[in-house]
């Protein structure tokens, strides 16, 4: 799928949960960055959180403070590097 995105065959990814997008967080972050560089949006509908539309998931994600996300990303990267 990533190869098809890079080749221009896919211009958007929609997934029902982020766990369906990548096998682990490191791969997920890598692919999200790669696709973002190609201006390919990734839409997630988090049904596991009770969401039934992308709009609701986006509202929820926007409510999370960026500092919190950055702190947890840093902790994750540190844990992976050990």
N, C-alpha and C positions, 0 to 999 in steps of 0.2 A: 504494500500500500504506500509506503514511504517512497519507494522507487517510482511508483506511478505519479505521486504528487510532484516529485522532482522533475519528472519527464513532461509534466503539464497535462497529464491525463485526468487528474483529480484536482478540483479547485477548492474543495471544502471537505472536512471530516466531521461527521456527526456520530457521537457515541452515547450509549445509554449510561455508561459510567466510566470513569477514568481507568478503572481496573481492566476494562475491555480494550483500552487503547495501548497499554504497554504492560509488560510482565512485572516490572519493578519501577520504583521511583526514579532511579538513575536513568534508565532507558526513557521513561516518560519525559523527564526534563530535557534530555538530549534531543528527542524527536520534536518536542514542542519548540525548542529554540531553532532547530533546523527548519521546521515548517514556517515559523514566524519570519525567518529571513527571506522565505519565498512568498510571503504575504498570503499564506494559506491558513484560513481560520479553522480552529478546532472548537466544535460546539459539544458541550456535555449536558446531558439531561440526567440528573442524579436521581434515578428512581429509588435507590436505596435510602435516600433522605426524604422520600415522600414527594419529590417533585415530579410533575407530569409535563413540564415544558421547559425548554431552554431558558425562557424569560425568567421563570421563577428561580432557576439555578443561578443565572447571572445576577439577579437581585441579591440572592444570598451571598454569593462570592464577593460582590461589591461591598457588602456590609462588613467584611473582614478587613481589619486594619492592615495596611501594607507592611508596617513594622513587624507585626506578628508573623506574617508570612515570611518575611526576610529572615527573621530570627530562626524560625523553624527550618528554613532552607539551609541556613548556615550550619545549624546543628546536624542536619542530615548529611551535608557534604563532609563535615568533620567526622561523623561516625563512619561514613563509607571509606574515608581516607585512612583510617586506622588499620 
